């Protein structure tokens, strides 16, 4: 059975990652992103701290060639102990 998706590949795909604002959060997530998308540009990650700086929101724009790439990335980042939500 083939998975159906509404996404047309290849495409630039933004992923929002919300997690605990820890010292290494951004670098660790950037490292995971580069593992799955080695051609990712340096400006592909933007971050914003919450009002009280307890949490950090990262928006990572990746160039996904297929659904499997996105799934593998999603599966790995959701296992990170500081990640609270991925959209």
C-alpha distances in whole Angstrom, upper triangle without the diagonal:
4,7,9,13,16,18,19,19,21,23,26,25,27,26,29,30,33,34,38,40,41,43,40,37,37,37,35,32,33,33,29,28,30,28,25,27,30,31,31,34,37,37,34,34,37,38,40,42,42,45,46,45,43,39,38,35,34,32,30,29,27,25,22,20,16,14,15,18,19,17,19,22,21,21,24,26,25,27,30,33,34,31,31,29,26,26
4,6,10,13,14,15,15,18,20,22,21,24,23,26,28,30,33,36,38,39,41,38,35,34,35,33,30,31,31,27,26,28,26,22,24,27,28,28,31,34,34,30,31,34,35,37,39,39,43,44,42,41,37,36,33,31,29,27,26,23,22,18,17,13,11,12,16,16,14,17,20,19,19,22,24,24,26,29,32,33,30,30,27,24,23
4,7,10,11,13,13,16,17,20,18,21,20,23,24,27,29,33,35,36,38,35,32,31,32,30,27,28,28,25,23,25,24,21,22,25,26,26,29,31,31,28,28,30,32,34,36,36,39,41,39,37,34,32,29,28,26,24,23,21,20,16,15,11,9,10,14,13,12,15,17,16,17,20,21,21,23,26,29,30,26,27,24,21,20
4,7,9,11,12,15,16,18,17,19,19,22,24,27,29,33,35,37,39,36,33,32,33,31,28,28,29,26,24,26,26,22,22,26,26,26,28,31,31,27,28,30,31,33,35,35,38,40,39,37,34,32,29,27,25,24,22,20,19,16,15,12,9,12,15,14,13,17,18,17,18,22,23,22,25,27,30,31,27,27,24,21,19
4,5,8,10,12,13,15,13,16,16,19,21,24,27,31,33,34,36,34,30,29,30,29,25,26,27,24,22,24,24,20,20,24,24,23,25,28,27,24,25,26,28,30,32,32,35,37,36,35,31,29,26,24,22,20,19,17,16,13,13,10,8,11,13,12,12,16,17,16,17,20,21,21,23,26,29,29,25,25,21,18,16
4,6,9,12,12,14,13,15,16,19,21,24,27,31,33,35,36,34,31,29,31,30,26,26,28,25,23,25,25,21,21,25,24,23,25,28,26,23,24,25,27,29,31,31,34,37,35,34,31,29,25,24,21,20,18,17,16,14,14,12,10,14,15,13,14,18,18,17,20,22,22,22,25,27,30,30,26,26,22,19,16
4,6,9,8,10,9,12,14,17,19,23,26,29,31,33,34,32,28,27,28,27,23,23,25,22,20,22,22,18,18,21,20,19,21,24,23,19,21,23,25,26,29,30,33,35,33,33,29,27,23,21,18,17,15,13,12,10,11,9,8,12,13,11,13,16,16,15,18,21,20,21,24,26,29,28,24,25,21,17,15
4,6,7,10,10,14,16,19,22,25,28,32,33,35,36,33,30,28,29,29,25,24,26,24,20,22,23,19,18,21,19,19,21,24,23,20,22,24,26,28,31,32,35,38,36,36,32,29,26,23,20,18,15,14,12,10,9,9,9,13,13,13,15,18,18,18,21,23,23,24,27,28,31,31,27,28,24,21,18
3,5,9,10,13,15,19,21,25,28,31,32,34,34,32,29,27,27,27,23,22,23,21,18,19,19,16,14,17,16,16,18,22,21,18,21,23,26,28,31,32,36,38,36,35,32,29,25,23,20,17,14,12,9,7,6,6,8,11,11,11,13,15,16,17,19,21,21,23,25,26,30,30,26,27,24,20,18
4,7,9,13,15,19,21,25,28,31,32,33,33,30,28,25,26,25,22,21,22,20,17,17,18,15,13,15,14,14,16,20,19,16,19,22,25,27,30,32,35,37,35,35,31,28,25,22,19,16,13,10,7,6,4,6,9,12,11,11,14,16,15,17,20,21,21,23,25,26,30,29,26,28,25,21,19
4,6,10,12,16,19,22,25,29,29,31,31,29,26,23,24,24,20,19,21,19,16,17,18,15,12,15,13,13,14,17,17,14,16,18,21,24,27,29,32,34,32,32,28,25,22,19,16,13,10,8,6,6,7,9,10,13,11,11,14,16,15,16,19,20,20,22,25,25,28,28,24,26,22,19,17
4,7,10,13,16,20,22,26,26,27,28,25,23,20,21,21,18,16,18,17,13,15,17,14,11,14,12,10,11,14,13,10,13,15,18,20,24,26,29,31,29,29,25,22,19,16,12,10,6,5,4,6,9,11,12,15,12,11,15,16,14,15,19,19,18,20,23,23,26,25,22,23,20,17,15
4,7,10,13,16,19,23,23,25,26,24,21,18,20,20,16,15,17,16,12,14,16,13,11,15,14,11,13,15,14,10,12,14,16,19,22,23,26,28,26,26,23,20,16,13,10,8,5,5,6,7,10,11,11,13,11,9,12,14,12,12,16,17,15,17,20,20,23,22,19,20,17,13,11
4,7,10,13,16,20,20,22,23,21,18,16,18,18,14,14,17,15,12,14,17,14,13,16,15,12,13,14,13,9,9,11,13,15,18,19,22,25,22,23,19,16,12,10,6,6,4,6,9,10,13,14,14,16,13,10,13,15,12,12,16,16,14,16,19,19,21,20,16,17,14,11,9
4,6,10,13,17,17,19,21,19,15,14,16,15,12,12,15,13,10,14,15,13,13,16,16,13,15,15,14,10,10,11,12,14,16,17,21,23,20,20,16,14,10,8,6,5,6,8,11,11,15,15,13,15,13,9,12,13,10,9,13,13,11,12,15,15,18,16,13,13,11,7,6
4,7,10,14,14,17,19,17,14,12,15,15,11,13,16,14,12,16,17,16,16,19,19,16,16,16,15,12,10,10,9,11,13,14,17,19,17,17,13,10,7,6,4,6,9,11,14,15,18,18,17,18,16,13,14,15,12,11,14,14,11,12,15,14,16,14,11,11,8,6,5
4,7,10,11,13,16,14,10,10,13,12,9,11,14,12,11,15,16,15,16,19,20,16,17,17,16,13,10,10,9,11,12,13,16,17,15,14,10,8,6,5,6,8,11,13,16,17,20,20,18,19,17,13,14,15,12,10,12,12,8,9,12,11,12,10,7,8,6,5,6
4,7,9,12,14,14,10,11,14,13,11,13,16,15,15,18,19,19,19,22,23,20,20,19,18,16,13,12,10,10,10,10,13,14,12,11,7,6,4,6,9,11,14,16,20,20,24,24,22,22,20,17,17,18,15,13,15,14,11,10,13,11,12,9,6,6,5,6,8
4,6,8,12,11,8,9,13,12,10,13,15,14,15,18,19,20,21,23,24,21,22,20,20,18,14,14,11,11,10,10,14,13,11,9,6,5,7,8,11,13,17,19,22,23,26,26,24,24,22,19,19,19,16,14,15,14,10,10,12,9,9,5,4,5,7,9,12
4,6,9,10,7,10,13,12,12,15,17,16,18,20,21,22,23,25,27,23,24,22,22,20,17,16,12,12,10,10,13,12,9,6,5,6,9,11,14,16,20,22,25,26,29,29,27,27,25,22,22,22,19,17,18,17,13,13,14,11,9,5,7,7,10,13,15
4,7,8,7,9,12,12,12,14,16,17,18,20,22,23,23,25,26,23,23,20,20,19,15,14,10,10,7,9,12,10,7,5,5,5,9,10,14,16,20,22,26,27,30,30,29,29,26,24,24,24,20,19,21,19,15,16,16,13,12,8,10,11,13,15,17
4,6,5,8,10,10,11,14,15,16,18,20,21,22,23,24,26,23,23,21,21,20,16,16,13,13,11,12,15,13,10,8,8,8,12,13,16,18,21,23,27,28,31,31,30,29,27,25,25,24,21,20,21,18,15,16,16,12,11,8,10,12,15,17,20
4,6,8,9,10,12,13,14,16,18,19,20,22,23,23,25,22,22,19,20,20,16,16,13,14,12,15,17,15,12,11,11,11,14,14,17,18,22,23,27,28,31,32,31,30,27,26,26,25,22,22,22,20,17,18,18,14,13,11,13,16,18,19,22
4,6,5,6,9,10,11,12,14,15,17,19,20,20,22,19,20,17,18,18,14,15,13,15,14,16,19,18,14,14,13,11,13,13,16,16,20,20,24,25,28,29,28,27,24,23,24,22,18,19,20,16,14,16,16,12,12,10,12,15,17,18,21
4,6,5,6,9,10,11,12,14,16,17,18,19,21,18,18,16,17,16,12,13,11,12,12,14,17,17,13,12,10,8,10,10,13,13,17,18,22,23,26,26,25,24,22,20,21,19,16,16,17,14,11,13,13,9,10,7,9,12,13,14,17
4,6,5,6,9,10,10,12,14,16,16,16,18,15,15,13,13,12,9,9,8,11,11,14,18,17,14,14,11,9,9,8,10,10,14,15,19,20,24,25,24,24,20,19,20,19,15,16,17,15,12,14,15,12,13,10,11,14,14,14,16
4,6,5,6,9,10,10,12,15,15,15,16,14,14,12,13,13,10,12,11,14,15,18,21,21,17,17,15,12,13,11,13,12,15,16,19,21,24,25,25,24,20,19,21,19,15,17,18,15,12,15,16,12,14,12,13,16,17,17,19
4,5,5,6,9,10,11,13,14,14,17,15,16,14,16,15,12,14,13,16,16,19,22,22,18,17,15,13,14,12,14,13,16,16,19,20,23,23,23,21,18,18,18,16,13,14,15,11,10,13,12,9,11,10,11,14,16,15,18
4,5,5,6,9,10,11,12,13,15,13,14,13,14,12,10,12,11,14,15,18,21,21,18,17,14,12,11,9,11,9,12,13,16,17,20,20,20,19,16,14,15,14,10,11,13,10,7,10,11,8,11,10,9,13,13,12,14
4,5,5,6,9,10,10,10,12,10,11,10,11,10,8,11,11,15,16,19,23,23,19,19,16,13,13,10,11,8,11,11,14,16,19,20,20,19,16,15,17,15,11,13,15,12,10,14,14,12,15,13,13,16,16,14,16
4,5,5,6,9,10,9,12,11,12,12,14,13,11,14,15,18,19,22,26,26,22,22,19,16,16,13,14,12,14,13,16,17,19,20,20,19,15,15,17,14,11,14,15,11,10,14,14,12,15,14,14,18,18,16,19
4,5,5,7,9,10,13,11,14,14,16,13,12,15,16,19,20,22,26,26,23,22,19,16,16,13,14,11,13,12,14,14,17,18,17,15,12,12,13,10,8,10,11,8,7,11,11,10,13,13,12,16,16,14,16
4,5,5,6,8,10,8,11,11,13,10,10,13,14,18,20,22,26,26,23,23,19,16,15,12,11,8,9,8,11,11,14,15,15,14,11,10,12,10,7,10,12,9,8,12,13,12,16,15,14,17,16,13,15
4,5,5,5,7,6,9,10,12,11,11,15,16,20,22,25,28,29,25,25,22,19,18,14,14,11,11,9,11,12,14,16,17,16,12,13,15,12,10,13,15,12,12,16,16,15,19,18,17,20,20,17,19
4,6,6,9,10,13,14,16,14,14,18,19,23,24,27,31,31,28,27,24,21,20,17,17,13,14,12,13,13,15,16,16,14,11,12,13,10,9,12,13,10,11,15,15,14,18,18,17,21,20,18,20
4,6,9,9,13,14,16,14,14,18,19,23,25,27,31,31,28,27,24,21,20,16,16,12,12,9,10,9,11,12,12,11,7,9,10,8,6,10,11,10,11,14,15,15,19,19,17,20,19,16,17
4,6,6,9,12,14,11,12,16,18,22,24,27,30,32,28,28,25,22,20,16,15,11,10,7,7,8,10,12,13,12,8,10,12,11,9,12,14,13,13,16,18,17,21,21,19,22,20,17,18
4,6,9,11,13,12,14,17,20,23,26,29,32,33,30,30,26,23,22,18,17,13,12,10,10,11,12,15,17,15,12,13,16,14,12,16,17,15,16,19,20,19,23,23,21,24,23,20,21
4,6,9,12,10,13,17,20,23,26,29,32,34,30,31,28,24,22,18,17,13,11,9,8,11,12,15,17,17,13,14,18,16,14,17,20,18,18,22,23,22,26,25,23,26,25,22,22
4,7,8,7,9,13,16,20,22,25,29,30,27,27,24,20,18,15,13,9,8,6,7,10,12,15,17,17,13,13,17,16,13,16,18,17,16,19,21,20,23,22,21,23,22,19,19
4,5,5,8,12,15,18,22,25,28,29,26,27,24,20,18,15,13,10,9,9,10,13,15,18,20,20,17,17,20,19,16,19,21,20,19,22,24,22,25,24,22,25,23,20,20
4,6,7,10,13,16,19,23,26,27,24,25,22,18,17,13,13,10,10,11,13,16,19,21,23,23,19,19,22,21,18,20,22,20,19,22,24,21,24,22,21,24,23,21,21
4,6,7,11,14,17,21,23,25,22,24,21,17,15,12,10,9,9,11,13,16,19,22,23,24,20,19,22,22,18,20,23,21,19,22,24,22,25,22,21,23,22,20,19
4,7,10,14,17,20,23,25,22,23,20,16,14,10,8,6,5,7,10,13,16,18,19,20,17,15,19,18,15,16,20,18,16,19,21,20,22,20,19,21,19,16,16
4,7,10,13,16,20,21,18,19,16,12,10,7,6,5,7,9,12,15,18,20,20,21,18,16,19,18,15,15,19,17,14,17,19,17,20,17,16,18,16,14,14
4,7,10,13,16,18,15,17,14,10,8,6,5,7,9,12,15,18,21,23,23,24,21,18,21,21,17,18,21,19,16,18,21,19,20,17,16,17,16,15,15
4,7,10,13,15,12,13,10,7,6,4,6,9,12,15,18,20,24,25,25,25,22,20,22,22,18,18,21,19,16,18,20,17,18,15,14,15,14,14,14
4,7,9,11,9,11,9,6,5,7,9,12,15,18,22,23,27,28,27,28,25,23,24,25,21,20,23,22,18,19,21,19,19,15,14,15,15,15,15
4,7,8,5,7,6,4,6,9,12,15,18,21,25,26,30,31,29,30,27,25,26,26,23,21,24,22,19,19,21,18,18,14,14,14,14,16,16
4,6,5,6,5,6,7,11,14,17,20,23,27,28,32,32,30,31,29,26,27,27,24,22,24,24,20,20,22,19,18,15,14,13,14,16,16
4,6,8,8,10,11,15,17,20,23,27,30,32,35,36,34,35,33,30,31,31,28,26,28,27,24,23,25,23,22,18,18,17,17,19,20
4,6,8,10,13,16,19,22,25,28,32,33,37,37,35,36,34,31,32,32,29,27,28,27,24,23,25,22,20,17,17,16,18,20,21
4,5,7,10,13,16,19,23,25,29,31,34,35,33,33,31,28,29,29,26,24,26,24,21,21,22,19,18,14,15,15,16,18,20
4,7,10,13,17,20,23,26,29,30,34,34,32,32,30,27,28,28,24,23,24,23,19,19,20,17,15,11,12,12,14,17,19
4,7,10,13,16,20,22,26,27,30,30,28,29,27,24,24,24,21,19,21,20,16,16,17,14,13,9,10,9,11,13,15
4,6,10,13,16,19,23,24,27,28,26,27,24,21,22,22,19,17,19,18,14,15,17,14,14,10,9,10,11,12,14
4,7,10,13,16,20,21,24,25,23,24,22,19,20,20,17,15,18,17,13,14,17,14,15,12,10,10,9,10,11
4,6,10,12,16,18,21,22,21,22,19,16,18,18,14,14,16,15,12,13,16,14,15,12,10,12,11,10,10
4,7,10,13,15,19,19,19,20,17,14,17,17,14,13,17,16,13,14,17,16,18,15,13,14,12,10,9
4,6,10,12,15,16,16,17,14,12,14,15,11,12,15,14,12,14,17,15,18,16,14,15,13,11,11
4,7,9,13,14,15,16,13,11,15,15,12,13,16,16,14,17,19,19,21,20,17,19,16,13,12
4,6,9,11,12,13,10,9,12,13,10,12,15,15,14,16,19,18,22,21,18,20,18,14,14
4,6,9,11,12,9,9,13,14,12,14,17,17,16,19,21,21,25,24,21,23,21,17,16
4,6,7,9,6,6,10,11,10,12,15,15,16,18,20,21,24,24,21,23,20,16,15
4,7,8,7,9,11,12,12,14,17,17,18,20,22,24,27,27,24,26,23,20,19
4,5,6,7,9,11,12,13,15,16,18,19,21,23,26,27,24,25,22,19,18
4,5,5,6,9,10,10,12,14,16,16,19,21,24,25,21,22,20,16,15
4,5,5,6,9,10,10,12,14,15,17,19,23,24,21,22,20,17,17
4,5,5,6,9,10,11,13,14,16,18,21,22,19,21,19,15,16
4,6,5,6,9,10,11,12,14,16,19,20,17,18,16,12,12
4,5,5,6,9,10,11,13,15,18,19,16,17,15,12,13
4,6,5,6,9,10,11,13,17,18,16,18,16,13,15
4,5,5,6,9,10,11,15,16,13,15,14,11,12
4,5,5,6,9,10,14,14,11,13,11,8,10
4,6,5,7,9,13,14,12,13,12,10,12
4,6,5,7,11,12,10,13,13,11,14
4,5,5,9,9,7,10,10,8,11
4,6,8,9,6,8,8,7,11
4,6,9,8,10,11,11,14
4,6,6,9,10,11,15
4,6,8,11,13,16
4,6,9,11,15
4,6,8,11
4,7,10
4,7
4
